Structures are given as C-alpha cells and as structure tokens.
Amino acid sequence: MSTANSTTHQVHVIDHETSKLGMWIFIFTEILLFAGLFIVYAVYRYINADAFFTAGKELDTTFGAVNTVILLVSSMTIAMSITAIQKNNKKLSIWLMVVTVILALAFLVNKYFEWSVKFEHGIYPGSAHLASLPQGEILFFGLYFSMTGLHALHVIAGMIFIMVVLSKTIKNKVRFDRYSILENAGLYWHLVDVIWIFLFPLFYLIV
C-alpha cells in the first residue's frame, strides 16, 4: 500500500513539474510577443518624440493609475489564494479567486470607459479625426489601441483561466496536495500585471 502511495505521489510531482514547465514556456512566448511590440514602440517613439509627447497628453493618467492599482491588488489576491490552498484553507482560496476575478472585471470596465472617452473625441482606428492628425500621433494611437487592446484580451483570458480553476477548486479537484493549475493561473496573471506595469509609463507618463 505504501508503495502505491509513493508511486502516486511521484506521478503528482511529475505532473506538477511538467505543468509548470509548460506554463513557463508559454509565458516566455508571450514575453517575446510583447517585447517585439515594445521594440516597435521604442523605434517609433525615437523617430517621433515630439508627436508621441503631444499624443500622450491626450490620455487620462487617472484611468491608467487606477488600473495599475487594480492589477497590483489582484496579483496580491491570486498569490494569497495559492497560499491559502497550500494551507488547506479551501474557502479562503475560493474567495480570493473570486476577488481576483472581480478586480479583473473592474480593470476591463475602467478600460471601457477610458476608450469610450477617446471614441467620443473621434480618436479611434479608422476615424476621420485620427487620420487628420500628424503621422507621429497616428502611430502613437495605433500602438496605444493595439497594445492595450491585446493586453485587455490577455486580461479576459486570465479571467477565464481563473474561473476554470475556481470551478475545479469548488469541486475539490484543486486542493492542498494538488494545486499546480492554480499556480499556473497565478503565473499567467502575474504576467498580465507585469505587462501593464510597462504599458502604463510608456503611454501615460511620457516625458
């Protein structure tokens, strides 16, 4: 019986390590994707420094700052959720995941209102007003919408991932001795947070 338990434990350890390795490889590919976009941004900003500075003033720093705080807090709650499940506190872990999803939704709602303001002012891809702006400002807003939009898609994917893990936790498929999928959700969510930490100063704090 002890041999069977030992074998089962070894299988769980292998599954855990394989799952985590797979997530790290995925995260690496995501980093490469955004790194390429950051390089494009850096090149265009160098060429159009004044235009980027002018266009950056059109963004509301408050929206960006609020979303930064939201994501930082959500990273804390998902990390606390992992700690809770490790300590076999299933109820707390579930509630912390729920809070993380709510914060993610708050981020998206805040981003919706921010984009709505831009649309009201005629600043959106394909608009006549945007087309009338200098080329450098067009490039800035093109990068702004594409990069923050891509990030928002990652936020949505992260929400779905966490909700799947939440469902598994409720069904006791994720527990104190088997929680690698929750750790992976946490890793992915931290990636979403880190990407925004770079996006915020690049677009909202141009000096």
C-alpha positions in Angstrom: 0.0 0.0 0.0 2.8 2.4 0.9 4.5 1.6 -2.5 1.3 2.5 -4.3 1.0 5.8 -2.3 4.7 6.6 -3.1 4.1 5.9 -6.8 1.0 8.1 -6.8 3.0 10.9 -5.1 5.7 10.7 -7.7 3.2 10.9 -10.5 1.7 14.0 -8.9 5.2 15.6 -8.6 6.0 14.8 -12.2 2.6 16.2 -13.4 3.2 19.3 -11.3 6.7 20.0 -12.7 5.6 19.2 -16.3 2.6 21.6 -15.9 4.7 24.4 -14.5 7.4 23.9 -17.2 4.7 24.1 -19.9 3.4 27.4 -18.4 6.8 28.9 -18.2 7.4 28.1 -21.9 4.0 29.7 -22.8 4.9 32.8 -20.7 8.2 33.0 -22.5 6.5 33.1 -25.9 4.1 35.9 -24.6 7.1 37.9 -23.4 8.7 37.6 -26.8 5.4 38.9 -28.4 5.2 42.0 -26.2 9.0 42.5 -26.3 8.7 42.8 -30.1 5.9 45.4 -29.7 7.9 47.3 -27.1 10.8 47.5 -29.6 8.5 48.8 -32.3 7.2 51.4 -29.8 10.7 52.4 -28.9 11.7 52.9 -32.5 8.7 54.9 -33.4 8.9 57.0 -30.3 12.6 57.8 -31.0 11.7 58.9 -34.6 8.5 60.8 -33.5 9.4 62.0 -30.0 7.5 65.3 -30.1 4.4 63.8 -31.6 4.4 61.0 -29.1 4.7 63.5 -26.3 1.8 65.5 -27.6 -0.4 62.5 -28.2 0.4 61.1 -24.7 -1.1 64.2 -23.2 -4.5 63.1 -24.7 -4.5 60.1 -22.3 -6.0 60.4 -18.8 -3.4 59.4 -16.3 -6.1 58.7 -13.7 -7.5 55.9 -15.7 -4.1 54.3 -16.1 -3.2 54.8 -12.5 -6.4 53.3 -11.2 -6.0 50.2 -13.5 -2.4 49.9 -12.2 -3.6 49.7 -8.6 -6.3 47.3 -9.6 -3.9 44.9 -11.2 -1.3 45.1 -8.4 -4.0 44.3 -5.8 -5.3 41.4 -8.0 -1.8 40.0 -8.2 -1.7 40.0 -4.4 -5.1 38.3 -4.1 -4.2 35.5 -6.5 -0.9 34.9 -4.7 -2.8 34.8 -1.4 -5.2 32.3 -2.9 -2.3 30.0 -3.7 -1.0 30.3 -0.2 -4.5 29.6 1.2 -4.9 26.4 -0.8 -1.4 25.2 0.3 -2.6 25.6 3.9 -5.7 23.6 3.1 -7.9 26.7 3.5 -10.2 26.0 0.6 -12.9 28.5 1.5 -10.4 31.4 1.7 -8.7 30.4 -1.5 -12.0 30.4 -3.3 -13.0 33.8 -2.0 -9.6 35.3 -3.0 -10.0 33.9 -6.5 -13.5 35.5 -6.7 -12.0 38.8 -5.6 -9.3 38.5 -8.3 -11.9 37.9 -11.0 -13.9 40.9 -9.7 -10.8 43.1 -9.9 -10.1 41.9 -13.4 -13.6 42.8 -14.4 -13.1 46.2 -12.8 -10.0 46.7 -14.9 -12.0 46.0 -18.1 -14.8 48.3 -17.1 -12.4 51.1 -16.4 -10.7 50.5 -19.7 -14.1 50.5 -21.4 -14.9 54.0 -20.0 -11.4 55.2 -21.0 -11.8 54.0 -24.5 -15.3 55.4 -24.7 -13.9 58.9 -24.0 -11.5 58.5 -26.8 -14.2 57.4 -29.2 -16.4 60.4 -28.2 -13.5 62.6 -29.2 -13.1 60.9 -32.5 -9.9 59.2 -31.6 -10.1 55.5 -32.7 -8.7 53.4 -35.5 -10.1 54.5 -38.9 -11.7 57.7 -37.7 -11.5 60.8 -39.8 -10.2 62.9 -36.9 -7.4 60.5 -36.2 -6.5 60.4 -39.9 -6.2 64.2 -39.8 -3.5 64.2 -37.1 0.2 64.2 -37.8 1.7 60.9 -38.7 3.6 60.5 -35.4 0.4 60.9 -33.4 -1.4 58.4 -35.7 1.4 55.9 -34.9 1.1 56.6 -31.2 -2.6 55.9 -31.0 -2.3 52.9 -33.3 0.2 51.4 -30.9 -1.9 52.5 -27.9 -5.1 50.8 -29.2 -3.3 47.7 -30.4 -1.1 47.1 -27.4 -3.7 48.0 -24.7 -6.3 46.0 -26.7 -4.0 43.0 -26.8 -3.4 43.3 -23.1 -7.2 43.5 -22.5 -7.6 40.2 -24.3 -5.0 38.7 -22.0 -6.9 40.0 -19.0 -10.1 38.3 -20.4 -8.1 35.1 -21.0 -6.8 35.3 -17.4 -10.3 35.8 -16.0 -11.5 32.7 -17.8 -8.5 30.7 -16.6 -9.0 31.7 -13.0 -12.7 30.9 -13.2 -11.9 27.4 -14.5 -9.6 26.9 -11.6 -12.2 28.3 -9.3 -14.7 25.8 -10.5 -12.2 22.9 -10.1 -11.5 24.1 -6.5 -15.2 24.2 -5.7 -15.4 20.6 -7.0 -12.4 19.7 -4.9 -10.3 18.9 -7.9 -7.8 21.5 -6.8 -6.7 21.0 -3.2 -3.8 21.4 -0.9 -1.9 18.4 -2.4 -2.8 19.2 -6.0 -2.8 22.8 -6.9 -0.4 23.2 -9.8 -3.2 24.6 -12.1 -3.8 27.3 -9.6 -0.1 28.2 -9.5 -0.2 28.3 -13.3 -3.1 30.7 -13.2 -1.2 32.8 -10.8 1.9 32.9 -13.0 -0.2 33.9 -16.0 -1.9 36.6 -14.0 1.4 38.0 -12.8 2.5 38.2 -16.4 -0.6 40.2 -17.2 0.3 42.5 -14.3 3.9 42.9 -15.4 3.0 43.7 -19.0 0.7 46.5 -17.7 3.5 47.9 -15.5 5.4 48.5 -18.7 2.5 49.8 -20.7 1.4 52.3 -18.1 4.5 54.5 -18.1 5.1 54.1 -21.9 1.8 55.6 -22.8 0.6 57.6 -19.8 3.7 59.0 -18.4 5.6 60.2 -21.5 8.1 63.0 -20.6 
